[in-house]
């Protein structure tokens, strides 16, 4: 998650701003409102999921304050990113309400061992954080970059494939485990002749029936994975690459040796569809930036922050390993070997994370400014 810098500068006019904080749960929405006509906080409650009622409520508050002041009123609302996604943000913005989605992990909390916590208190705290951020305190919290509907939808195929691959591993391991109880080892469930090989085994009746059901589930998962991969590869082969900017980036990344269709798709759909101002934002979004700990004479490094997109971070680290293997003459690979040499273990793992960050920045320059990473090889 990353901060969206669209707050006004410190000292901006806020006398006609209505602040609304929404604490969302599965059962109800607790709403806290702060208007320019009163210093007190007003608290309300709505049924969870009723976006139309929330819009009507906010518009009623806006009209009431506007009549009281005799001027137009600006409404700024917020809620925490979580289970409900971004549909409410889009709904509020469609009705002219300036909504912000807050990264909940960026909000400071009381460190007392026992602190009171209720939805009402959380909503009040969220409202105070929103007001601080709006006044110009950018460190009060971080706002989430809300993707468009098309950008969010484009992430689904690769994420679904990841879940299906995990499910396929589970079915394979289950089949191998069931056969191991009968002293049968070396069975390969992903081979096409698995049904014929199963029929040749001497197995109890119920175990054979269970294995056939596992085979059916495994076949369905493999079929769905193949369908997703075919659609993914069609993006690179079709004419959409010339029209769709994201598809063009995927094709451009896939031309680099060591980066295949899946890596290219995940990198573009999860990372490079966004506009970054500098390399620090690239590293921060991936959670590959450092987190130093310094107090007085104490100084230590806590490792990477891991505050960004975890799926993109894992993919980039995997891509760094592949870069070392297939781009050994590149400047990045040489940088890695100069610092690691023949060392193994922890030193090598730390260095590969640093290489992943450098690779992410290099690929950002490559896609945005057509600067090929030094020494990199392009596929023929």
C-alpha positions as CSV (number, residue, x, y, z in Angstrom):
1,X,0.0,0.0,0.0
2,X,1.2,3.5,-0.7
3,X,0.3,7.1,0.1
4,X,-1.9,9.1,-2.3
5,X,-0.6,12.7,-2.1
6,X,-3.7,14.7,-2.9
7,X,-4.2,16.5,0.4
8,X,-4.1,20.3,0.4
9,X,-1.1,22.1,1.7
10,X,-0.9,23.1,5.4
11,X,-2.9,26.2,6.1
12,X,-5.5,25.5,3.4
13,X,-9.0,26.7,4.0
14,X,-11.0,24.0,5.9
15,X,-13.7,26.1,7.6
16,X,-16.3,24.7,5.3
17,X,-15.3,21.1,5.4
18,X,-17.3,18.3,6.8
19,X,-15.2,15.3,8.0
20,X,-16.8,11.8,8.0
21,X,-15.2,8.6,9.4
22,X,-16.7,5.2,8.7
23,X,-15.9,2.2,10.9
24,X,-17.0,-0.8,8.9
25,X,-17.9,-4.2,10.2
26,X,-20.0,-7.2,9.0
27,X,-23.0,-6.2,11.2
28,X,-23.1,-2.4,11.1
29,X,-21.3,0.8,10.2
30,X,-20.4,3.3,12.9
31,X,-20.1,6.8,11.6
32,X,-18.5,9.8,13.3
33,X,-19.0,13.3,11.8
34,X,-17.3,16.6,12.5
35,X,-18.8,19.8,11.1
36,X,-17.6,23.4,11.0
37,X,-20.7,24.5,12.9
38,X,-19.9,22.5,16.1
39,X,-16.9,21.4,18.0
40,X,-18.6,18.2,19.1
41,X,-18.5,14.9,17.3
42,X,-21.7,13.4,16.1
43,X,-22.1,9.6,16.1
44,X,-24.5,7.6,13.9
45,X,-25.1,4.0,13.0
46,X,-26.2,2.4,9.7
47,X,-26.8,-1.1,8.5
48,X,-23.7,-2.7,7.1
49,X,-23.4,-2.8,3.3
50,X,-26.1,-0.1,2.7
51,X,-24.2,2.3,0.5
52,X,-27.3,4.1,-0.7
53,X,-28.3,4.9,2.9
54,X,-24.7,6.2,3.6
55,X,-24.8,8.5,0.5
56,X,-28.2,9.8,1.5
57,X,-27.0,10.4,5.1
58,X,-23.9,12.3,4.0
59,X,-25.8,14.4,1.5
60,X,-28.3,15.3,4.3
61,X,-25.5,16.4,6.6
62,X,-23.9,18.4,3.8
63,X,-27.2,20.2,3.0
64,X,-27.9,20.9,6.6
65,X,-24.4,22.5,7.2
66,X,-24.6,24.4,3.9
67,X,-27.9,26.0,4.9
68,X,-26.5,26.9,8.3
69,X,-23.4,28.5,6.9
70,X,-25.0,29.9,3.7
71,X,-22.2,28.6,1.5
72,X,-21.1,25.5,-0.3
73,X,-19.7,22.7,1.9
74,X,-16.9,20.2,1.1
75,X,-17.3,16.7,2.4
76,X,-14.3,14.5,3.1
77,X,-14.8,10.9,4.3
78,X,-12.6,7.9,5.0
79,X,-12.6,4.3,5.9
80,X,-10.0,1.6,6.5
81,X,-8.9,-0.7,3.7
82,X,-10.0,-4.3,4.4
83,X,-12.6,-6.9,3.7
84,X,-15.0,-4.6,1.8
85,X,-12.5,-3.6,-0.9
86,X,-13.0,-0.4,-2.9
87,X,-16.6,-0.4,-4.0
88,X,-17.7,2.1,-1.4
89,X,-14.9,4.5,-2.3
90,X,-16.1,4.4,-5.9
91,X,-19.7,4.9,-4.9
92,X,-18.9,7.9,-2.7
93,X,-16.8,9.6,-5.3
94,X,-19.5,9.1,-7.9
95,X,-21.7,11.3,-5.7
96,X,-19.0,14.0,-5.3
97,X,-17.8,12.9,-1.9
98,X,-14.0,13.1,-1.5
99,X,-13.3,9.8,0.1
100,X,-9.9,8.4,1.2
101,X,-9.1,4.8,2.0
102,X,-6.7,4.6,5.0
103,X,-4.0,1.9,5.4
104,X,-4.9,0.6,8.9
105,X,-1.3,-0.5,9.6
106,X,-0.1,3.0,9.2
107,X,-2.2,4.4,12.1
108,X,-0.5,4.9,15.5
109,X,-2.2,3.1,18.4
110,X,-1.9,3.4,22.2
111,X,0.7,1.0,23.5
112,X,-0.9,0.4,26.9
113,X,-1.2,-3.2,27.9
114,X,-5.0,-2.8,28.3
115,X,-6.6,-0.2,26.2
116,X,-10.3,0.3,25.5
117,X,-11.3,-0.7,22.0
118,X,-14.8,-0.4,20.5
119,X,-16.1,0.5,17.0
120,X,-17.1,3.9,18.3
121,X,-13.6,4.6,19.7
122,X,-12.0,3.4,16.5
123,X,-14.3,5.6,14.4
124,X,-13.4,8.6,16.5
125,X,-9.7,7.8,16.2
126,X,-10.0,7.4,12.5
127,X,-11.7,10.8,12.2
128,X,-8.9,12.5,14.2
129,X,-6.3,10.9,11.9
130,X,-8.2,12.1,8.8
131,X,-8.3,15.6,10.1
132,X,-4.6,15.6,10.9
133,X,-3.8,14.3,7.4
134,X,-6.1,16.8,5.8
135,X,-4.4,19.7,7.7
136,X,-1.1,18.6,6.1
137,X,0.4,16.1,8.6
138,X,1.3,13.5,5.9
139,X,2.8,11.2,8.6
140,X,-0.5,10.8,10.4
141,X,-1.4,7.9,8.2
142,X,-1.0,6.6,4.6
143,X,-3.7,6.6,2.1
144,X,-4.2,3.6,-0.2
145,X,-3.9,4.0,-4.0
146,X,-7.3,2.8,-5.2
147,X,-7.0,1.1,-8.6
148,X,-9.6,1.5,-11.3
149,X,-12.1,-1.3,-11.9
150,X,-10.2,-2.4,-15.0
151,X,-6.9,-2.5,-13.2
152,X,-8.3,-4.4,-10.3
153,X,-10.0,-6.9,-12.6
154,X,-6.8,-7.5,-14.6
155,X,-5.1,-8.8,-11.4
156,X,-7.6,-11.6,-10.9
157,X,-6.4,-14.2,-13.4
158,X,-2.8,-14.4,-12.1
159,X,-4.0,-14.4,-8.5
160,X,-6.5,-17.2,-9.3
161,X,-3.7,-19.2,-11.0
162,X,-1.6,-18.9,-7.9
163,X,-4.4,-20.2,-5.7
164,X,-5.0,-23.1,-8.2
165,X,-1.4,-24.1,-8.2
166,X,-1.4,-24.3,-4.4
167,X,-4.6,-26.5,-4.7
168,X,-2.9,-28.7,-7.3
169,X,0.0,-29.3,-4.9
170,X,-2.4,-30.2,-2.1
171,X,-4.1,-32.8,-4.3
172,X,-0.8,-34.3,-5.5
173,X,0.5,-34.6,-2.0
174,X,-2.8,-36.2,-0.8
175,X,-2.6,-38.8,-3.5
176,X,1.0,-39.6,-2.7
177,X,0.2,-39.8,1.0
178,X,-2.7,-42.2,0.5
179,X,-0.6,-44.5,-1.7
180,X,2.2,-44.4,0.8
181,X,0.0,-46.0,3.4
182,X,0.0,-49.0,1.2
183,X,3.7,-49.0,0.7
184,X,3.5,-47.5,-2.9
185,X,6.1,-44.8,-3.6
186,X,7.1,-43.0,-6.7
187,X,3.6,-42.6,-8.1
188,X,3.4,-39.4,-10.3
189,X,-0.2,-38.1,-10.1
190,X,0.4,-35.4,-12.9
191,X,1.2,-38.0,-15.6
192,X,-1.6,-38.5,-18.1
193,X,-1.7,-42.2,-17.7
194,X,-2.4,-41.9,-13.9
195,X,-5.8,-43.6,-14.3
196,X,-4.3,-46.7,-16.1
197,X,-1.5,-46.9,-13.6
198,X,-4.0,-46.7,-10.7
199,X,-6.0,-49.6,-12.2
200,X,-2.9,-51.7,-12.2
201,X,-2.4,-51.3,-8.5
202,X,-3.8,-53.8,-5.9
203,X,-5.7,-51.4,-3.6
204,X,-8.7,-51.7,-1.2
205,X,-12.0,-50.8,-2.7
206,X,-12.8,-47.6,-0.7
207,X,-9.2,-46.3,-1.1
208,X,-9.4,-46.8,-4.8
209,X,-12.7,-44.9,-4.9
210,X,-11.2,-42.0,-2.8
211,X,-8.2,-41.8,-5.2
212,X,-10.5,-41.6,-8.2
213,X,-12.3,-38.7,-6.6
214,X,-8.9,-37.0,-5.9
215,X,-8.0,-37.6,-9.6
216,X,-11.2,-35.9,-10.7
217,X,-10.5,-32.8,-8.5
218,X,-6.9,-32.8,-9.7
219,X,-8.0,-33.0,-13.4
220,X,-10.4,-30.1,-12.9
221,X,-7.7,-27.9,-11.3
222,X,-5.2,-28.7,-14.0
223,X,-7.8,-27.9,-16.7
224,X,-8.5,-24.5,-15.1
225,X,-4.8,-23.7,-14.8
226,X,-4.3,-24.6,-18.4
227,X,-7.2,-22.2,-19.4
228,X,-5.8,-19.3,-17.4
229,X,-2.3,-19.9,-18.9
230,X,-3.7,-20.0,-22.4
231,X,-5.5,-16.7,-21.8
232,X,-2.3,-15.2,-20.4
233,X,-0.2,-16.3,-23.3
234,X,-2.8,-15.0,-25.8
235,X,-2.1,-11.4,-24.5
236,X,1.4,-11.7,-25.7
237,X,0.6,-13.2,-29.0
238,X,-2.6,-11.2,-29.9
239,X,-3.1,-7.8,-31.3
240,X,-4.1,-6.4,-27.9
241,X,-0.4,-5.7,-27.2
242,X,-0.5,-2.8,-29.7
243,X,-3.5,-1.2,-28.0
244,X,-3.4,-2.1,-24.3
245,X,-0.6,-0.3,-22.5
246,X,-0.4,-2.9,-19.8
247,X,-0.2,-5.7,-22.4
248,X,2.6,-3.8,-24.2
249,X,4.5,-3.7,-21.0
250,X,4.0,-7.4,-20.4
251,X,5.4,-8.1,-23.9
252,X,8.3,-5.8,-23.3
253,X,9.3,-7.5,-20.0
254,X,8.8,-11.0,-21.5
255,X,11.4,-10.2,-24.2
256,X,14.1,-10.1,-21.5
257,X,15.9,-13.4,-20.9
258,X,15.0,-14.9,-17.5
259,X,11.5,-13.3,-17.4
260,X,8.7,-15.6,-18.7
261,X,5.0,-14.8,-19.3
262,X,3.9,-15.4,-15.7
263,X,6.6,-13.2,-14.1
264,X,6.0,-10.5,-16.7
265,X,2.2,-10.6,-16.1
266,X,2.4,-10.5,-12.3
267,X,5.0,-7.7,-12.3
268,X,2.9,-5.5,-14.6
269,X,-0.5,-6.2,-13.2
270,X,0.7,-5.9,-9.6
271,X,3.4,-3.2,-9.8
272,X,4.2,-1.5,-13.1
273,X,0.6,-0.5,-14.0
274,X,1.1,2.4,-11.5
275,X,3.1,5.6,-11.9
276,X,6.0,6.0,-9.5
277,X,7.7,9.3,-8.9
278,X,11.1,7.9,-8.0
279,X,13.0,4.6,-7.2
280,X,12.2,5.0,-3.5
281,X,8.5,4.6,-4.2
282,X,9.2,1.5,-6.2
283,X,11.1,-0.1,-3.4
284,X,8.5,1.1,-0.8
285,X,5.6,-0.4,-2.7
286,X,7.4,-3.7,-2.9
287,X,8.3,-3.6,0.8
288,X,11.9,-3.9,-0.1
289,X,13.0,-0.6,1.6
290,X,15.1,-0.7,4.7
291,X,13.8,-0.2,8.3
292,X,16.7,1.1,10.5
293,X,16.5,1.3,14.3
294,X,18.6,4.1,15.8
295,X,18.3,5.6,19.3
296,X,21.3,7.3,20.8
297,X,24.3,5.1,20.4
298,X,22.2,2.1,19.4
299,X,22.0,1.5,15.7
300,X,20.7,-1.6,14.0
301,X,19.0,-2.7,10.8
302,X,15.7,-4.6,11.1
303,X,15.7,-5.8,7.5
304,X,13.2,-4.9,4.8
305,X,10.0,-3.3,5.9
306,X,7.7,-5.9,4.2
307,X,5.0,-3.1,4.2
308,X,4.2,-3.3,0.5
309,X,2.6,-5.7,-1.9
310,X,3.6,-9.2,-0.6
311,X,2.8,-11.1,-3.8
312,X,4.8,-8.6,-5.9
313,X,7.7,-8.9,-3.4
314,X,7.8,-12.7,-3.6
315,X,7.7,-12.6,-7.4
316,X,10.5,-10.0,-7.6
317,X,12.8,-12.1,-5.3
318,X,12.1,-15.2,-7.5
319,X,12.9,-13.1,-10.6
320,X,16.2,-12.0,-9.0
321,X,17.3,-15.6,-8.6
322,X,16.3,-16.3,-12.2
323,X,18.2,-13.2,-13.3
324,X,21.4,-14.5,-11.7
325,X,21.0,-17.7,-13.6
326,X,20.1,-16.5,-17.1
327,X,21.7,-13.0,-17.1
328,X,25.1,-13.8,-15.6
329,X,27.0,-11.2,-17.6
330,X,24.7,-8.3,-16.7
331,X,25.8,-5.5,-14.4
332,X,23.4,-6.5,-11.7
333,X,24.6,-10.1,-11.6
334,X,28.2,-8.9,-11.5
335,X,27.3,-6.6,-8.6
336,X,25.8,-9.6,-6.7
337,X,28.9,-11.8,-7.3
338,X,31.3,-9.1,-6.2
339,X,29.6,-8.8,-2.8
340,X,28.7,-12.4,-2.2
341,X,31.4,-14.4,-4.0
342,X,31.2,-18.0,-2.9
343,X,29.4,-17.4,0.4
344,X,26.3,-19.4,1.2
345,X,23.4,-19.1,3.6
346,X,22.3,-15.9,5.2
347,X,24.6,-13.6,3.4
348,X,23.4,-14.8,0.1
349,X,19.7,-14.5,1.1
350,X,20.2,-10.9,2.2
351,X,22.1,-10.0,-1.0
352,X,19.3,-11.5,-3.2
353,X,16.8,-9.2,-1.5
354,X,19.0,-6.2,-2.3
355,X,19.4,-7.5,-5.9
356,X,15.6,-7.8,-6.1
357,X,15.2,-4.1,-5.2
358,X,17.8,-3.1,-7.8
359,X,16.1,-5.2,-10.4
360,X,12.7,-3.7,-9.7
361,X,14.1,-0.2,-10.2
362,X,16.0,-1.3,-13.3
363,X,12.8,-2.8,-14.8
364,X,10.9,0.4,-13.9
365,X,13.5,2.4,-15.9
366,X,13.3,-0.1,-18.7
367,X,9.5,0.1,-19.0
368,X,9.2,3.9,-18.4
369,X,12.2,5.2,-20.2
370,X,13.3,2.3,-22.5
371,X,16.6,2.0,-20.7
372,X,17.7,-1.6,-21.0
373,X,19.4,-2.9,-17.8
374,X,23.2,-2.8,-18.4
375,X,24.5,-6.0,-19.9
376,X,21.0,-7.6,-20.2
377,X,20.3,-10.0,-23.0
378,X,17.1,-9.8,-25.0
379,X,15.5,-13.0,-26.4
380,X,15.9,-13.5,-30.1
